[in-house]
Amino acid sequence: MAASILREHLSKIRDGFKKIETVTRQLGDEPGQEALETTLRVREAILSAEVNTRARELSREYPDWHILAKGDSALKGLIGESEDLMHSIMRMDKQISFVVNQRMGNIRTKLTSLYHTSRAASSYTRQSKLRVAR
């Protein structure tokens, strides 16, 4: 009986990770800002509603579930699949983080350039006004 309940919970948790992986994979290599924000909201909803809820229920019903799962190959398989999905999600998140940081660097460079251009224009304007005033 316990094994079937554990299997149900672990399957639902794995399915939640599958959904998160699918949603994240749909972003592609160069996600737009709006798509990224939408995806993060969807992922948070899935994680909260499905994965965390099931994990809490599992831990509440079977505090020692991990010990029970060690003896069942099907349960170990579900745990392994969940871990593989988490690793996949983490790799995609690392790539997304790299892309976002790269974009932020580009924006920072443009803002710095704009700042220096603006200061030069301001200095030029100030000097021009001083010449005209003389």
C-alpha positions as CSV (number, residue, x, y, z in Angstrom):
1,M,0.0,0.0,0.0
2,A,2.7,2.5,1.0
3,A,4.6,1.8,-2.3
4,S,1.6,2.7,-4.4
5,I,1.1,5.9,-2.5
6,L,4.8,6.7,-2.8
7,R,4.7,5.9,-6.5
8,E,1.7,8.3,-7.0
9,H,3.4,11.2,-5.2
10,L,6.8,10.6,-6.9
11,S,5.1,10.3,-10.3
12,K,3.3,13.6,-9.7
13,I,6.5,15.3,-8.6
14,R,8.3,14.0,-11.7
15,D,5.5,15.1,-13.9
16,G,5.7,18.6,-12.4
17,F,9.4,18.7,-13.2
18,K,8.6,17.5,-16.8
19,K,6.3,20.4,-17.2
20,I,8.9,22.8,-15.9
21,E,11.5,21.4,-18.2
22,T,9.1,21.6,-21.2
23,V,8.1,25.2,-20.5
24,T,11.8,26.2,-20.0
25,R,12.9,24.4,-23.2
26,Q,10.3,26.3,-25.2
27,L,12.1,29.5,-24.4
28,G,14.9,28.6,-26.8
29,D,18.5,29.9,-26.8
30,E,17.7,33.6,-26.9
31,P,14.5,34.3,-25.0
32,G,12.8,37.7,-25.1
33,Q,12.2,39.5,-21.9
34,E,8.4,39.1,-22.0
35,A,8.7,35.4,-22.8
36,L,11.2,34.9,-20.0
37,E,9.0,36.7,-17.4
38,T,6.0,34.7,-18.5
39,T,7.9,31.4,-18.3
40,L,9.2,32.2,-14.9
41,R,5.7,32.9,-13.6
42,V,4.4,29.6,-15.1
43,R,7.4,27.7,-13.7
44,E,6.8,29.2,-10.2
45,A,3.1,28.2,-10.4
46,I,3.9,24.6,-11.4
47,L,6.6,24.4,-8.7
48,S,4.4,25.7,-6.0
49,A,1.1,24.0,-7.0
50,E,2.4,20.6,-8.0
51,V,6.0,19.8,-6.9
52,N,6.2,21.5,-3.5
53,T,2.6,20.5,-2.6
54,R,3.2,16.9,-3.4
55,A,6.6,16.9,-1.7
56,R,5.1,18.3,1.5
57,E,2.2,15.8,1.4
58,L,4.7,13.0,0.9
59,S,6.9,14.1,3.7
60,R,3.9,14.5,6.0
61,E,2.4,11.1,5.2
62,Y,5.7,9.3,5.1
63,P,8.5,11.1,6.9
64,D,10.9,8.3,6.1
65,W,9.8,7.9,2.5
66,H,13.4,8.0,1.1
67,I,14.2,4.9,3.2
68,L,11.2,3.1,1.8
69,A,12.1,4.2,-1.7
70,K,15.6,2.7,-1.5
71,G,14.2,-0.8,-1.5
72,D,11.9,-0.4,-4.5
73,S,13.5,-0.3,-7.9
74,A,10.4,1.5,-9.5
75,L,10.5,4.2,-6.8
76,K,14.3,4.6,-7.3
77,G,13.6,5.0,-11.0
78,L,11.1,7.7,-10.4
79,I,13.6,9.5,-8.1
80,G,16.3,9.1,-10.7
81,E,14.0,10.6,-13.4
82,S,13.2,13.5,-11.2
83,E,16.8,14.2,-10.5
84,D,17.7,14.0,-14.2
85,L,14.9,16.5,-14.9
86,M,16.2,18.8,-12.2
87,H,19.7,18.7,-13.6
88,S,18.3,19.4,-17.1
89,I,16.4,22.4,-15.8
90,M,19.4,23.7,-13.9
91,R,21.5,23.5,-17.1
92,M,18.9,25.4,-19.0
93,D,18.7,28.0,-16.2
94,K,22.5,28.4,-16.3
95,Q,22.3,29.1,-20.1
96,I,19.4,31.6,-19.5
97,S,21.4,33.3,-16.8
98,F,24.4,33.6,-19.1
99,V,22.2,35.2,-21.8
100,V,20.5,37.6,-19.4
101,N,23.9,38.6,-17.9
102,Q,25.3,39.1,-21.4
103,R,22.4,41.4,-22.3
104,M,22.8,43.3,-19.1
105,G,26.5,43.8,-19.9
106,N,25.5,45.2,-23.3
107,I,23.0,47.5,-21.7
108,R,25.5,48.6,-19.2
109,T,28.0,49.4,-22.0
110,K,25.4,51.4,-23.9
111,L,24.5,53.3,-20.8
112,T,28.1,54.1,-20.0
113,S,28.6,55.3,-23.6
114,L,25.5,57.4,-23.4
115,Y,26.7,58.9,-20.1
116,H,30.1,59.8,-21.5
117,T,28.6,61.3,-24.6
118,S,26.1,63.2,-22.5
119,R,28.9,64.6,-20.3
120,A,30.9,65.6,-23.4
121,A,27.9,67.3,-24.9
122,S,27.2,69.1,-21.6
123,S,30.8,70.2,-21.3
124,Y,30.8,71.4,-24.9
125,T,27.6,73.3,-24.4
126,R,28.9,74.9,-21.2
127,Q,32.1,76.0,-23.0
128,S,30.1,77.4,-25.9
129,K,27.9,79.5,-23.6
130,L,31.1,80.8,-21.9
131,R,32.5,81.9,-25.2
132,V,29.3,83.5,-26.3
133,A,29.1,85.4,-23.0
134,R,32.6,86.9,-23.4
